[in-house]
Amino acid sequence: MFHGLYALPDADTARADDLAARFALPRLSAPPADGYWLALGDTRLELVTAHGHGAVYADFVEGAARHRREHGGGSGQPVARAIGIKGGNRPSVVDATAGLGRDAFVLATLGCEVTLLERSPVAAALLDDALSRAAADPATAAIAARMRLVHADAADWLAALDPAVRPDVVYLDPMFPDTGKSAAAKKDMQAFQVVIGDDTDAGKLVAAARGAAKKRVVVKRPRLGVLLGNDKPSTQLVGKSTRFDLYTPSR
C-alpha cells in the first residue's frame, strides 16, 4: 500500500507542499509503520518502504547516469540505434513510459529533445525531483533543458496530440508482466514495481504510439519477451538480454 509523501525534518517544506499539490500526493505527518511512501530529505526524493527494500530514486547527475553520460558509447548504444540517431540526425522523442527516466536521459544526453510521459504520480514526482537537481547542476543543466515532463496517461495524451507537433519517435519500455527469469526485477526496483504496477494496457499504448509517431515506434523488451499489441514489428534489434521492436507509423 502506498501512503503518500513525508517530509523529513531537514527537508524544504515548501517543496514538499508543491510536490504533494501537483501530483495529488497525501502529505504525511509521520513515516508509516508499513507499506510504501515518498520521503523528501535535504538532497532528494526517495520511494521507501518499511519492508527492508532499498530506497528508489531517479538521478541524472551521479551514479549510473554519470557513468553513461561520460562512458556510455555515444550514438553506438543500442537504444540510440533503435531510435534512429545517426550522423547529425537527432529525432524528437516521446518516452511514453518514462519510469525513472534512464533511457530518456541517455537520449537527451545525445542531443534529442525528449518529452517524458508518466501517469503514475509517484514516478512523476521522482522524475520531477531528478530533473530539478539536474537543472541545478552545471554538468547536466543543458541536458535537463532538453527534457520535458508531462504527468498524464500516455495513450490519452498521444491520441489528443496536435498533428502539427507529432514527435519523430515514440519510445516504450513498459513494465509488462512476463514469465520466466527475464521478468525478475532487480532488488532496488522491487518497491518501485510494486507501487507503480504493470502496464497491462501496453497493447493499447502501442496502437496510440503508432498513430502519433512520424517516423517510428520503438518498444524495448526482454530478449525473449512477448510482443506487445496485435501486429508484428517491421524489424527487431536483438541484444544479449534486450530486444528493440520497431514499428512503422499507422498514419
Secondary structure, 3 states (H helix, E strand, C coil): CEEEEEECCCCCHHHHHHHHHHCCCCEECCCCCCCEEEEECCCCEEEEECCCCCCECCCCCCHHHHHHHHHCCHHHCHHHHHHCCECCECCCEEECCCCCCHHHHHHHHCCCCEEEECCCHHHHHHHHHHHHHHHHCCCCHHHHCCEEEECCCHHHHHHCCCHHHCCCEEEECCCCCCCCHHHCCCHHHHHHHHHHCCCCCHHHHHHHHHHHCCCEEEEEEECCCCCCCCCCCCEEEECCCEEEEEECCCC
